[in-house]
Each structure stands twice: as structure tokens, then as C-alpha cells.
Amino acid sequence: MIAAVAAGVLVAASGVGLGLWASSGGDGSPAGPTAASAGQTAGGRDEEGAAPGQSPSPSPSRTYPLSKAPRTIPSVRDHTAERGPGWRPAKDHRVVVTDPALADEGRLIAGELGLAYAGEKGDQRDGDLRLELNRGSGANPESYTMTVRGGRVTVTAPAEAGVFYGTRTLKQEIKGAGTAPEGVVRDEPAKQRRGLMLDTARKFYTAGWIEDRIRELGDLKYNEIGLHFSDDQGFRIASDSHPEIVSEQHLTKAQVKKIVDLAESRHITVVPEIDSPGHLGAVIAAHPDLQLRNAGGGAVRGAIDISDPGSAEIVDDLLNEYAGLFPGGQWHLGADEYQALVVSDPEASFPGLAAAARDKYGPDATVEDLTTGWLNDRAATVRAHDRTPRAWNDGFFRGGSVPAAKDIQVAYWTGKEIGARPPVEYLSEGRKVINYNDEFLYYVLGEPLTFVYPTGERIYEQWTPLVLRGTTPVPDRYDAQILGGSFAVWGDIPRAQTQDQVAAGIRLPLAATVQKLWDPDRPELSWEQFRALADKVD
């Protein structure tokens, strides 16, 4: 899997050796490759005719062919070809930065490419990789420009994230082809939310495995990782406010902090999810008095009684507690599959909920209204921590006297629920939507029900962010409201695959998904070419 690669391994894998590129001559013209380069001939002499161990003489008059666009995942949006030898790393090359805020990006790429990190420097040397900020430019903060010219590389962006993505492009160029081609890359993502969601509640994943996925996501220019860490089968992060609900297998807060810190260094937001008012079985196991019961007294699995003030108290305790652990600006509230709403007559089946709805919202209020009010109240809790809330699409209902708060983003995953609403209904209300389409983006362990493991090929050839439900895209006019998408790994049958099998199974789907989030247009490469590229650059 993609990870921060030790310098020696990367050097060996990309064919980079010592002295691949000699310093330029006094006139600034780049020298040709030495015998250590991948262009060495079978007879022991390189393309320039130099014997092994000798640097060729500078050739200012040499005419280079126009460069070809780099091949990376995701592909760059624009490349202006130029004539020149391109750039390869060498041990005497430096990484320099123009702003101390870029120290993390500079040190990371220096270690990956086997370069010296020189920090802030005003001078320019042959072979330099220079990282620059142009704050205040008004451009997309995730955009960047990378210029390869005259034996040097410059990555410029309006924010640290853009610079980081430029270094990811450079790393893939070197790993895949050995050389960054001469010319100028201008690049930015089409979609602002690009994520992977992990169900860590039903299948426990170790901290180290999650950290490896973060490194992989960073190299692919993802910017979110979701942790669904509470469900019926487990609660997987230590809690100070309610330690009684925590499963035996769980992450400590110190482990989570390390995960969050690593994610921040890769410009990835960790999006926590405590799903409610359904999927709270782990909480109910420790607090059975809060379990929802129907008119006959039967317990409803995983569902909390939202008419009981104690239910709101415990969930808000947890939301407030974890707000300090997850500093990112996004929060997933769940809200899906509340079992009180999957019966034909919720008011008759759950008279206590119906009475609470009427007491709170008026004589015509329904159980759906009470459930929407629950969602709005939890959104207010996380909003107080400056978080943007999102919820699964089946937590939003048609009509009713209590509308869901306008700022709650729709995580659209399915159209199979009772009373399913087509995606256009949410979009026509002006809501912002994130695409989790279960037809393409759901990797459900054990393949229960009608689920099958998604393939990278199918995502690459058939899915775009506009395809929110099934296989049919919504009209183009809604494109701006679709903020992005997320691939999701669910642990319904947790022992169906090991951690390593999951990592291998999602590798190509992740690559295909981010390609379509970065640039939803039809890819230039065939699937076979894209797959071969993934094998080179991961």
C-alpha cells in the first residue's frame, strides 16, 4: 500500500542513484544524465555517450523533444509541455521553503526522495526543489502550480494543502517514471470532499493499520477519513464521560491523537461518527433503561428512546467529549435506520414517541417529526463546536412539521429505505450532498444481502460524483451542490476479511474513486493503463 517510503527504498524503486543529474554549467544550462541514470545503454555507456562514472559534458545546444504530461493518480488537470531533460533527485539536491509553515511538507518530501532539507533559503542552486506560498491569491487552497525547468522544481500554492499535493505529484512522477517532465503543471480538484469511511465499530482496526491508510490517502490527495466508531456491535474509542460503554477492543485517546496528528500533517480531516438515534446498541448494553420499546413492550434492537431526556444527555455528553479529540471541521451524526420508522404505523407501534412528538411540536406532529427534532438538536450540539454536521439521507424525511436544519449536509448512500426519496429532492431543496452511493462505493465485508465488493474498474468506467443513486446521474445543474464523495468500508461480517485483505481489496477502488473526484471527466487512460500505473506509483 501507499505509504511514506523510506528514502533508500524509493531510490531503489525509482532507479534513482547517486549523481543522476550533474550540476548545471555556469550558464545555468542543465547537464545530461550520468551513467547512473535509467538511460544507460547495455554497452555500459549512457545516452550522452559518457562512460560509467563520468558525467557528460554540458550540451547547451542539444534539442530536447517536447515533454509529455506526467502520469499520476489522480491525473493532473493541465500540463504545459516544454523542452528539457526534466528533473531527477540526487543526494546533493536540496528542498528549500519560503515559509516556515511548509516545514512539514518540505521534510516529508525530502525524506521520501532522499534529498537534504535545507529549510528557508533565499538563494537558488541547481537541483533545488523549492516550495512556495502565494497567500492571498484567491485561488482554490488545494490548487498548486509545479514548474520543472532548468534543472529545478518549484511548487507554488495559495495554501499548505496545495503545496502538499504538488509534492505528491512529484513523488509519483519519480516513483513511476524516474523523472519529473519539463514544463508546468497546473492542478486542482474538482470536488472539495474526497474521503474514505471506515466502520471501526463492527470490525476493530489497529491504530497502525489506520495510520497506513492515512499515508495512502495522502499520497492519493484524499482529504477525509471517516471513523464510524459506535454501533450496535461496539464502541471503539476510550471515553472519560462514559467509560462503561467502551468495548474491550478499542483505541486509546493517545492512539487517536496520533492518528489525528498524522492526518493533519497530510491535510486530511478525521470525521467522527457517533450514529444516533439508531445503531446505539453498545451504549444501550450499558444503559438498558434507554432502549426503545414498542407498544407491546418489546425491545427494539439498537434504537434509543428519544422521548427519554436521558438519551439526549448521554449522546450529547459523548459529542461534547469527542469534539476535543477530533478538531476537524466536519461531524457525521448518522441518523439512519431508526427502527421506529421502519414499521407501517409508527404512531401506533410507538405511542410514547407519538405522545412526545405532540407535546413538543403540536397536535399534528409525528414520530418522524420527533426524530428530525432529535437530529436538529444533535446538530446544534456539534455546531456549538464549530463543526459542520452531516447525516445519512434516510435521516431526512419528506414533508412533516419539523424540517431538518438547512446546514446539515446529506450523506447520500441509498434509495432502498421505506419512503425513499430520489437525490433530486434533496438537491432541489438546496441541500449540499456528499456521494456515498452504495451501488459503487460500499465495500461491505462478507457481501451480505445484495452487496458485492466494488471494483476499481467499475468505478473508473461508470461512476461520477453526479451518480448519487443507482447508476443514473442527476442533472448537471446540481453539480455545485455535490461537494464530493466517500468510499466506505462496512464491517457487517467482520471476520470475512482480515485487515490486510481489506487493504488489498480497496486499493484500486480508492485510486479509481479519487480519480473521478479530482477530475470527473472521462479519463484519458484505459482501465488497463490506469491499473498498470497504480502498480507503479503506489
Secondary structure as UniProt FT lines:
FT   HELIX           7..14
FT   TURN            18..19
FT   TURN            26..27
FT   TURN            35..36
FT   TURN            38..39
FT   TURN            42..43
FT   TURN            47..48
FT   TURN            52..53
FT   TURN            60..61
FT   STRAND          78..81
FT   TURN            91..92
FT   STRAND          94..97
FT   HELIX           100..102
FT   HELIX           103..113
FT   STRAND          116..120
FT   TURN            126..127
FT   STRAND          129..133
FT   TURN            135..136
FT   TURN            141..142
FT   STRAND          144..149
FT   TURN            150..151
FT   STRAND          152..157
FT   HELIX           160..177
FT   STRAND          183..187
FT   STRAND          193..199
FT   TURN            200..202
FT   HELIX           207..219
FT   TURN            220..221
FT   STRAND          224..230
FT   HELIX           243..245
FT   HELIX           253..265
FT   TURN            266..267
FT   STRAND          269..276
FT   HELIX           281..286
FT   HELIX           288..290
FT   STRAND          291..293
FT   TURN            295..296
FT   STRAND          299..304
FT   TURN            306..307
FT   HELIX           309..323
FT   TURN            324..325
FT   STRAND          330..334
FT   HELIX           339..341
FT   HELIX           346..349
FT   HELIX           351..361
FT   TURN            363..364
FT   HELIX           367..383
FT   TURN            384..386
FT   STRAND          388..392
FT   HELIX           393..395
FT   TURN            406..407
FT   STRAND          409..412
FT   TURN            418..419
FT   HELIX           423..428
FT   TURN            429..430
FT   STRAND          433..435
FT   TURN            438..440
FT   STRAND          442..444
FT   TURN            445..446
FT   TURN            449..450
FT   HELIX           456..462
FT   TURN            465..466
FT   TURN            470..471
FT   HELIX           476..481
FT   STRAND          482..490
FT   HELIX           494..496
FT   HELIX           499..518
FT   HELIX           527..537
//
